[in-house]
Amino acid sequence: TEESADYCAKNIRLVDGYGTFDLYSQNEPLIEGITLSVPGMHNVSNAVAAAAAALLTGVSKDAVKRGLEKFGGVARRFEKKGEYNGALLIDDYAHHPDEVVATISSIRASMSTTPSLPARQSQSWISRS
């Protein structure tokens, strides 16, 4: 659970589909105001795991925040290719049902007319045990 997790995201918000959150370690704030450059709640979970791995290997908090915020994703994963007759064209190699659901959720969140959507206050956690 979040209370026993070594790392977790709190104060999560989606702004135009992109996650903003605070990283906590053992229920204490560690890095505040991380804003991702890749859309979707699943990327908040990915970012917590990446941050935990980096911090545990000695990477500084500032470098972790910069790296998470600059990471633009990988080729063919929610890659915007352009528009055709007013339709947005996105290339995504998702083939597993969970990946397809995550991609569709990201698209819906990023296309929302609402400027920001509150997410659960805590979503992702990593525990070493």
Secondary structure, DSSP 8 states (H G I E B T S, - for coil): -GGG-SEEEEEEEEETTEEEEEEEETTEEEEEEEEEEEESHHHHHHHHHHHHHHHHTT--HHHHHHHHHH----TTSSEEEEEETTEEEEE----SHHHHHHHHHHHHHHT-SSSEEE--SEEEEE---
